[in-house]
């Protein structure tokens, strides 16, 4: 089976498609955050990174760590939200009863 056909088969699996989309969203969030950190330059971070001999390593490590963090968070949130339906917005539990409490003055 050719590799292109294998990829198309994987995209037809709903769970794989859900995870791939959310992993891509996590990558986008990581790129935006690293770009924002480099643009805003908090505490001289951009100057520190670009004054090194190999700034690509520092940017790669920063981007990779944010990618793992945000990608796994987005995928985990998507999996946790799978069980929720549209009718789950109403409150659950019993009826509310006001409790009377006697308080003594000193």
Number of C-alpha atoms within 10 A of each C-alpha: 5 6 8 8 9 10 10 10 10 12 13 10 10 10 14 12 13 15 18 15 16 22 21 16 17 22 22 14 17 22 17 13 16 18 14 12 15 17 11 12 13 11 9 11 14 16 12 12 16 14 10 11 8 10 13 12 12 14 17 12 11 15 19 16 13 19 23 15 14 21 24 17 15 21 20 14 12 16 14 10 10 10 8 9 8 6 6 9 8 6 6 7 5 6 6 6 6 6 6 6 6 6 6 5 4 3
